[in-house]
């Protein structure tokens, strides 16, 4: 409803006071679909923008709030914060010009874009308003010293040699009075740390200097302003600069490694705790054709010993044959560990069914055989076998290069590795 009322009011004003082809901007915090037709018919060429609740002081009253929350609300007392210094100065310049045009005669009214002089004057107004709000004690002390020269100077006035210029602005003294530079550089304006205006000034300089670092931003800042503890404040602002973090941000730092699991630190025989995984495809020459084969790697979680088996495919039946050969040569492990691949899941299910047979269950029960899976989508849990798979593939690549050898030759190389 608010947007529709704004459209009707704007349409009424345009009929009463004809304007040229200047663009029309209307802000609202709510749009209703069935009322947009009338709004577009009233103002077909206008620009509609959305005003969020976090930046709309009127919502505090329309939506309801307590007296205490209203009195302490920075949005109600000071209005929404501006995203840049240039926007703050431009909006303030237009407001001051509008107020001036209301008081001036029609021939003396100003129109068009704001001038550099207007922006400079508005900037000084904001600096003065900030100083009177934050450093009112120092300002009162300096005004009292002007009337009574024997008045003791305040601590900050004495430390920074503060004084009031002809416009009533608080400036910092120094030791470069005779330097051939402009007055603002000799005596910069005093701004408080951790203040919105100080932040906008720092961000404006940082962006204008092509997102330069802390030192260069600080150097340029002190050409116009003096902010106590400015270096630390600039660092904190630049730390949150999105552009700088994208370009020069540090990579993710991995956390400290956790302690090894208990099964990797026990003093047991080799292959009591065994991890298993497959490598990627290898190619062998068979009947003048290239055939894919795979390596099934069994590794001891305690001693890092490795047992390799060459398999034709990744089916559960093929893996069970490789597992039987491993058990025949290295003995039955107490715990088998693998990822959640379908091959291992199927093999584990078949082994589980096999272990339900009375004679097998009795034999394996004495040995305490069990199969464990690492958590899903957590491949780093299998790091101790992934590393060995990488070393095995590197060794094969160094020996064979790009050659495709017969299956028997590859079996021999695997045994030698």
BAKOL-96855 format. One line per 2 residues: number of its first residue (from 1); their letters; for each residue x, y, z of C-alpha. Coordinates in pm, whole numbers. Layout:
<nodes>
NUM	A	X Y Z | ... .
</nodes>
This chain:
<nodes>
1	XX	0 0 0 | 287 235 81 .
3	XX	431 197 -270 | 92 268 -427 .
5	XX	43 581 -214 | 393 698 -314 .
7	XX	308 644 -682 | -20 838 -652 .
9	XX	149 1121 -461 | 434 1145 -714 .
11	XX	183 1146 -1001 | -9 1429 -833 .
13	XX	307 1635 -779 | 417 1588 -1142 .
15	XX	80 1710 -1265 | 96 2018 -1042 .
17	XX	466 2096 -1095 | 590 1994 -1441 .
19	XX	950 1873 -1450 | 1184 1809 -1737 .
21	XX	1305 1462 -1832 | 1492 1412 -1504 .
23	XX	1478 1053 -1372 | 1236 975 -1089 .
25	XX	1340 745 -804 | 1093 598 -555 .
27	XX	1187 385 -255 | 962 144 -69 .
29	XX	999 -151 166 | 707 -356 28 .
31	XX	559 -435 -311 | 228 -616 -372 .
33	XX	186 -791 -706 | -179 -695 -778 .
35	XX	-104 -322 -724 | 194 -299 -959 .
37	XX	-34 -248 -1260 | -170 80 -1126 .
39	XX	176 188 -1013 | 324 130 -1359 .
41	XX	37 313 -1526 | 83 617 -1302 .
43	XX	463 628 -1337 | 569 423 -1640 .
45	XX	925 561 -1658 | 1011 577 -1288 .
47	XX	1281 379 -1110 | 1166 169 -814 .
49	XX	1410 62 -544 | 1372 -156 -238 .
51	XX	1450 -21 108 | 1525 -304 355 .
53	XX	1397 -293 712 | 1751 -266 850 .
55	XX	1787 73 675 | 1434 207 720 .
57	XX	1380 407 1043 | 1004 432 975 .
59	XX	967 57 1032 | 1053 106 1399 .
61	XX	722 285 1446 | 507 107 1191 .
63	XX	610 -239 1313 | 607 -142 1680 .
65	XX	889 -114 1936 | 941 -25 2301 .
67	XX	1032 326 2418 | 1368 207 2552 .
69	XX	1458 35 2224 | 1352 340 2025 .
71	XX	1557 583 2234 | 1867 364 2214 .
73	XX	1831 278 1844 | 2117 418 1635 .
75	XX	1900 378 1324 | 1635 610 1472 .
77	XX	1879 862 1620 | 2132 880 1338 .
79	XX	1963 718 1039 | 2104 446 812 .
81	XX	2478 425 754 | 2614 514 414 .
83	XX	2821 265 219 | 3078 517 94 .
85	XX	3204 865 173 | 3117 991 -175 .
87	XX	2754 885 -137 | 2732 1049 204 .
89	XX	2871 1378 73 | 2658 1379 -242 .
91	XX	2333 1309 -59 | 2415 1567 207 .
93	XX	2500 1823 -64 | 2166 1772 -236 .
95	XX	1980 1805 96 | 2160 2129 184 .
97	XX	2103 2261 -168 | 1732 2173 -145 .
99	XX	1700 2360 184 | 1885 2655 34 .
101	XX	1663 2657 -275 | 1354 2672 -55 .
103	XX	1483 2991 106 | 1628 3150 -211 .
105	XX	1451 3325 -490 | 1385 3143 -814 .
107	XX	1669 3321 -995 | 1923 3222 -726 .
109	XX	1835 2853 -702 | 2097 2595 -794 .
111	XX	2034 2291 -1013 | 2238 2018 -1175 .
113	XX	2519 1810 -1034 | 2688 1907 -711 .
115	XX	3014 2096 -742 | 3349 2021 -584 .
117	XX	3310 2324 -360 | 2978 2194 -228 .
119	XX	3129 1854 -157 | 3420 2017 27 .
121	XX	3190 2231 242 | 2969 1933 327 .
123	XX	3274 1730 422 | 3381 2003 665 .
125	XX	3029 2011 809 | 3040 1638 878 .
127	XX	3388 1667 1033 | 3273 1952 1255 .
129	XX	2958 1768 1361 | 3161 1458 1448 .
131	XX	3414 1658 1647 | 3146 1837 1847 .
133	XX	2978 1505 1924 | 3293 1316 2029 .
135	XX	3547 1580 2133 | 3308 1827 2292 .
137	XX	3521 1845 2607 | 3830 1942 2410 .
139	XX	3631 2193 2202 | 3487 2354 2517 .
141	XX	3832 2361 2673 | 3982 2542 2373 .
143	XX	3693 2789 2362 | 3744 2859 2731 .
145	XX	4118 2907 2679 | 4038 3170 2415 .
147	XX	3842 3368 2673 | 4062 3280 2972 .
149	XX	4421 3210 2859 | 4524 3077 3202 .
151	XX	4280 2786 3184 | 4464 2450 3206 .
153	XX	4469 2261 2880 | 4299 1922 2861 .
155	XX	4517 1611 2829 | 4440 1541 2464 .
157	XX	4473 1912 2377 | 4818 1916 2532 .
159	XX	4936 1589 2378 | 4826 1661 2019 .
161	XX	4853 2042 2036 | 4492 2079 1934 .
163	XX	4350 2414 1832 | 4037 2557 1667 .
165	XX	4070 2717 1327 | 3862 3007 1195 .
167	XX	3578 2770 1099 | 3563 2616 1446 .
169	XX	3721 2288 1331 | 3952 2094 1560 .
171	XX	4299 2056 1412 | 4621 1892 1527 .
173	XX	4944 2087 1562 | 5291 1954 1490 .
175	XX	5646 2044 1394 | 5600 2117 1023 .
177	XX	5462 2470 1043 | 5721 2599 799 .
179	XX	5692 2318 547 | 5583 2432 196 .
181	XX	5263 2222 194 | 4897 2314 225 .
183	XX	4739 2396 558 | 4541 2074 582 .
185	XX	4859 1866 559 | 5034 2084 819 .
187	XX	4737 2077 1055 | 4511 1776 980 .
189	XX	4155 1757 1106 | 4098 1552 1418 .
191	XX	3873 1247 1377 | 3784 989 1642 .
193	XX	3887 625 1605 | 3620 357 1554 .
195	XX	3377 614 1415 | 3159 575 1105 .
197	XX	3299 888 939 | 3656 774 1006 .
199	XX	3579 436 853 | 3426 594 542 .
201	XX	3730 819 501 | 3970 526 530 .
203	XX	3773 309 288 | 3751 596 39 .
205	XX	4129 646 45 | 4193 272 29 .
207	XX	3975 231 -282 | 4107 548 -446 .
209	XX	4463 418 -407 | 4372 93 -585 .
211	XX	4335 -106 -263 | 4682 -23 -138 .
213	XX	4824 -155 187 | 4814 -20 540 .
215	XX	5119 205 520 | 5021 383 199 .
217	XX	4662 425 315 | 4783 571 645 .
219	XX	5022 809 469 | 4750 945 243 .
221	XX	4502 963 533 | 4735 1188 732 .
223	XX	4737 1439 449 | 4391 1544 570 .
225	XX	4298 1370 896 | 4456 1264 1221 .
227	XX	4301 955 1383 | 4450 820 1708 .
229	XX	4570 460 1674 | 4502 489 1301 .
231	XX	4734 208 1192 | 4554 -57 1397 .
233	XX	4217 74 1282 | 4322 68 916 .
235	XX	4448 -289 953 | 4115 -402 1094 .
237	XX	3924 -233 808 | 4152 -367 534 .
239	XX	4127 -714 686 | 3756 -716 595 .
241	XX	3803 -572 244 | 3644 -826 10 .
243	XX	3856 -731 -292 | 4183 -756 -98 .
245	XX	4088 -1088 58 | 4001 -1234 -281 .
247	XX	4332 -1134 -437 | 4584 -1166 -155 .
249	XX	4404 -1369 109 | 4591 -1655 269 .
251	XX	4487 -2010 177 | 4299 -2226 419 .
253	XX	4528 -2346 697 | 4465 -2705 794 .
255	XX	4409 -2771 1165 | 4665 -2956 1372 .
257	XX	4656 -3331 1299 | 4466 -3538 1551 .
259	XX	4631 -3830 1739 | 4662 -4160 1554 .
261	XX	4382 -4412 1613 | 4445 -4679 1871 .
263	XX	4461 -4959 1612 | 4755 -4785 1441 .
265	XX	4970 -4770 1753 | 4932 -5123 1897 .
267	XX	5222 -5366 1906 | 5073 -5651 1703 .
269	XX	5171 -5877 1417 | 5163 -5730 1064 .
271	XX	4828 -5716 886 | 4624 -5768 1203 .
273	XX	4464 -5432 1120 | 4447 -5395 742 .
275	XX	4326 -5120 512 | 4228 -5193 152 .
277	XX	4167 -4985 -160 | 4195 -4996 -539 .
279	XX	4418 -4789 -764 | 4307 -4634 -1088 .
281	XX	4304 -4831 -1410 | 4627 -4967 -1559 .
283	XX	4657 -5086 -1918 | 4820 -5412 -2027 .
285	XX	4877 -5566 -2370 | 4665 -5876 -2417 .
287	XX	4603 -6036 -2759 | 4708 -5714 -2932 .
289	XX	4449 -5518 -2739 | 4469 -5276 -2447 .
291	XX	4289 -5418 -2146 | 4216 -5244 -1818 .
293	XX	4341 -5398 -1495 | 4349 -5269 -1140 .
295	XX	4564 -5302 -832 | 4411 -5404 -502 .
297	XX	4630 -5271 -223 | 4629 -5421 128 .
299	XX	4831 -5230 383 | 4901 -5288 750 .
301	XX	4772 -5000 963 | 5053 -5051 1215 .
303	XX	5368 -5136 1018 | 5266 -4983 680 .
305	XX	5356 -5313 508 | 5200 -5348 161 .
307	XX	5050 -5644 -24 | 4944 -5593 -390 .
309	XX	4706 -5807 -593 | 4633 -5758 -964 .
311	XX	4262 -5786 -1051 | 4074 -5781 -1381 .
313	XX	3781 -5564 -1271 | 3618 -5398 -969 .
315	XX	3340 -5648 -902 | 3277 -5799 -562 .
317	XX	3357 -6152 -682 | 3696 -6044 -816 .
319	XX	3776 -5866 -490 | 3682 -6176 -288 .
321	XX	3930 -6380 -492 | 4201 -6121 -424 .
323	XX	4106 -6122 -57 | 4134 -6500 -41 .
325	XX	4484 -6486 -191 | 4581 -6218 59 .
327	XX	4451 -6424 352 | 4631 -6733 226 .
329	XX	4964 -6548 217 | 4937 -6304 508 .
331	XX	4680 -6467 743 | 4331 -6346 827 .
333	XX	4321 -5990 967 | 4132 -5909 1283 .
335	XX	3990 -5584 1139 | 3949 -5485 773 .
337	XX	3910 -5113 700 | 3790 -4964 371 .
339	XX	3590 -4677 225 | 3223 -4700 133 .
341	XX	3268 -4808 -228 | 3008 -5042 -372 .
343	XX	3271 -5309 -428 | 3365 -5325 -62 .
345	XX	3005 -5293 55 | 2901 -5589 -161 .
347	XX	3205 -5788 -56 | 3141 -5711 310 .
349	XX	2781 -5827 273 | 2891 -6150 107 .
351	XX	3155 -6203 374 | 2892 -6134 638 .
353	XX	2663 -6396 481 | 2955 -6635 460 .
355	XX	3041 -6579 824 | 2688 -6676 925 .
357	XX	2760 -7037 832 | 2812 -7238 1153 .
359	XX	3153 -7380 1066 | 3286 -7048 936 .
361	XX	3132 -6850 1219 | 3301 -7070 1475 .
363	XX	3642 -7038 1309 | 3623 -6660 1247 .
365	XX	3468 -6597 1586 | 3781 -6728 1751 .
367	XX	3992 -6485 1551 | 3754 -6191 1606 .
369	XX	3737 -6086 1237 | 3531 -5774 1159 .
371	XX	3491 -5522 875 | 3479 -5148 929 .
373	XX	3396 -4862 693 | 3530 -4510 720 .
375	XX	3266 -4232 749 | 3092 -4138 426 .
377	XX	3230 -3842 231 | 3542 -3839 451 .
379	XX	3825 -3978 235 | 4090 -3835 466 .
381	XX	4011 -4116 711 | 4181 -4349 464 .
383	XX	4489 -4136 429 | 4729 -4409 539 .
385	XX	4640 -4624 237 | 4582 -4337 -7 .
387	XX	4942 -4226 43 | 5074 -4575 -33 .
389	XX	4857 -4598 -345 | 5017 -4276 -466 .
391	XX	5368 -4411 -405 | 5282 -4736 -583 .
393	XX	5150 -4553 -891 | 5461 -4332 -901 .
395	XX	5688 -4639 -888 | 5495 -4809 -1172 .
397	XX	5504 -4491 -1382 | 5880 -4458 -1335 .
399	XX	5936 -4817 -1445 | 5689 -4841 -1733 .
401	XX	5638 -4483 -1842 | 5373 -4492 -2120 .
403	XX	5442 -4852 -2223 | 5172 -5120 -2216 .
405	XX	5332 -5448 -2112 | 5180 -5797 -2099 .
407	XX	4991 -5905 -1790 | 5266 -6141 -1672 .
409	XX	5526 -5862 -1692 | 5308 -5629 -1488 .
411	XX	5253 -5901 -1224 | 5630 -5939 -1193 .
413	XX	5681 -5562 -1154 | 5409 -5547 -888 .
415	XX	5578 -5822 -687 | 5912 -5639 -711 .
417	X	5755 -5315 -591 .
</nodes>
